[in-house]
Amino acid sequence: MIHWAGGNPFHHHQDLNRLLAAWQSKPETIVVNEQYWTPTAKLADIVLPATTSLEREDIGYASRERFMIAMKKVLEPVGQARDDYDIFAALAERLGATDTFTEGRTSAQWLSWMYEESRPRASRGGRPCRRLRNSGSVNCWIWRSRRLK
């Protein structure tokens, strides 16, 4: 079984023929969390509709970037789309593992926790972070290594 969430391997893999052959011959079931009808979704047995970055609260950053960016939800999810956390929390509930997966936190609480965990590391790297204004949302530029003009 393959359960794929986040990204499209058919957009990134170097040998698409080899990847396609593997996906068509080996797994019994392929499940994907997907926002669009991508090649990955087309090859899946089950497609769980996932939210786009406009339909969820999130934190965006890359290890080589200067900014950690608040990604605010600007519209409600379309149709039955859910964010990956909610999809996996629902699966964990069906498997009797809700507490193990969520550790008692909502998606917003996990975002806040991850941000607070990153603050000391960023400060040690010379990138001090401001505190969140409230525990449920990230609503500002998080850190800067230098001022922009």
C-alpha positions as CSV (number, residue, x, y, z in Angstrom):
1,M,0.0,0.0,0.0
2,I,1.1,3.5,-0.8
3,H,-0.5,6.6,1.0
4,W,0.9,9.7,-0.6
5,A,0.4,13.2,0.8
6,G,2.1,16.4,-0.2
7,G,3.6,16.8,-3.7
8,N,3.3,14.9,-6.9
9,P,6.0,12.3,-7.4
10,F,5.2,12.2,-11.1
11,H,6.3,15.9,-11.3
12,H,9.6,15.4,-9.5
13,H,10.9,11.8,-10.2
14,Q,13.8,11.5,-12.5
15,D,12.7,8.3,-14.2
16,L,9.0,8.5,-14.8
17,N,8.8,5.2,-16.7
18,R,10.4,3.4,-13.8
19,L,8.1,5.1,-11.3
20,L,5.0,4.4,-13.4
21,A,6.0,0.7,-13.7
22,A,6.5,0.5,-9.9
23,W,3.1,2.1,-9.1
24,Q,1.3,-0.1,-11.6
25,S,2.8,-3.4,-10.6
26,K,3.7,-3.5,-6.9
27,P,1.2,-1.8,-4.5
28,E,-2.1,-3.4,-3.7
29,T,-3.7,-0.1,-3.0
30,I,-2.7,3.5,-3.7
31,V,-4.3,6.4,-1.6
32,V,-3.4,10.0,-2.2
33,N,-4.3,13.3,-0.6
34,E,-4.6,15.6,-3.5
35,Q,-6.1,19.0,-4.5
36,Y,-6.1,18.5,-8.2
37,W,-6.5,15.8,-10.8
38,T,-2.8,15.1,-11.1
39,P,-1.1,12.1,-12.7
40,T,-0.7,10.8,-9.1
41,A,-4.4,11.2,-8.5
42,K,-5.3,9.5,-11.8
43,L,-3.3,6.4,-10.8
44,A,-4.7,6.2,-7.3
45,D,-7.4,3.8,-6.1
46,I,-8.6,6.3,-3.5
47,V,-8.3,10.1,-3.8
48,L,-8.9,12.0,-0.5
49,P,-9.6,15.6,-1.4
50,A,-7.1,17.9,0.3
51,T,-7.1,21.6,0.7
52,T,-5.0,24.1,-1.2
53,S,-2.7,26.5,0.6
54,L,-5.5,29.1,0.3
55,E,-8.0,26.9,2.2
56,R,-5.9,26.2,5.4
57,E,-3.8,27.8,8.1
58,D,-0.1,26.8,7.7
59,I,3.5,27.9,8.1
60,G,5.7,28.2,5.0
61,Y,9.5,28.1,5.0
62,A,12.5,26.6,3.4
63,S,15.8,25.9,5.0
64,R,17.7,28.3,2.8
65,E,15.1,31.1,3.0
66,R,15.3,34.1,5.3
67,F,11.6,34.1,6.2
68,M,9.1,31.8,7.9
69,I,5.8,33.0,6.5
70,A,2.3,32.8,8.0
71,M,0.0,31.2,5.5
72,K,-3.5,32.4,6.4
73,K,-6.6,30.8,5.2
74,V,-8.4,33.1,2.8
75,L,-11.4,30.9,1.8
76,E,-13.3,27.9,3.0
77,P,-12.4,24.5,1.7
78,V,-14.1,23.6,-1.6
79,G,-16.4,20.6,-1.5
80,Q,-15.2,17.9,0.8
81,A,-11.6,19.0,0.9
82,R,-9.8,18.7,4.3
83,D,-6.3,19.6,5.3
84,D,-3.8,16.8,5.6
85,Y,-3.9,17.0,9.4
86,D,-7.6,16.5,9.5
87,I,-7.4,13.7,7.0
88,F,-4.8,11.8,9.0
89,A,-6.6,12.6,12.3
90,A,-9.8,11.0,10.9
91,L,-7.9,7.9,9.7
92,A,-6.2,7.7,13.2
93,E,-9.7,7.8,14.8
94,R,-10.9,5.0,12.6
95,L,-7.8,3.0,13.7
96,G,-8.3,3.8,17.4
97,A,-5.2,5.9,17.5
98,T,-6.5,9.4,17.8
99,D,-4.6,10.3,21.0
100,T,-1.4,8.8,19.6
101,F,-1.6,10.8,16.4
102,T,-3.0,14.2,17.7
103,E,-1.3,14.1,21.1
104,G,-4.4,16.1,22.2
105,R,-3.7,19.0,19.8
106,T,-5.7,20.6,17.0
107,S,-4.2,21.6,13.8
108,A,-3.9,25.2,15.0
109,Q,-2.3,24.1,18.3
110,W,0.3,22.0,16.3
111,L,1.1,25.1,14.2
112,S,1.6,27.2,17.3
113,W,3.7,24.4,19.0
114,M,5.9,24.0,15.9
115,Y,6.4,27.8,15.6
116,E,7.4,28.1,19.3
117,E,9.8,25.1,19.0
118,S,11.5,26.9,16.0
119,R,12.0,30.2,17.9
120,P,15.1,29.1,20.0
121,R,16.8,27.5,17.0
122,A,16.2,30.5,14.9
123,S,17.6,32.8,17.6
124,R,20.7,30.7,17.9
125,G,21.1,31.1,14.2
126,G,21.0,34.9,14.5
127,R,17.3,35.1,13.4
128,P,15.2,36.2,16.3
129,C,11.5,35.4,16.1
130,R,8.6,37.4,17.5
131,R,6.1,35.7,19.7
132,L,2.8,34.7,18.2
133,R,0.0,37.2,18.9
134,N,-2.4,34.4,19.8
135,S,-2.2,30.7,20.0
136,G,-4.5,29.9,17.2
137,S,-3.0,31.7,14.3
138,V,0.2,32.9,12.8
139,N,-0.5,36.4,11.4
140,C,2.8,38.2,10.8
141,W,6.2,37.8,9.1
142,I,7.9,35.5,11.5
143,W,11.6,36.4,11.3
144,R,14.1,38.4,9.2
145,S,17.8,38.0,9.0
146,R,18.1,41.5,7.8
147,R,15.8,44.5,7.1
148,L,14.3,44.9,3.7
149,K,14.4,48.3,2.1
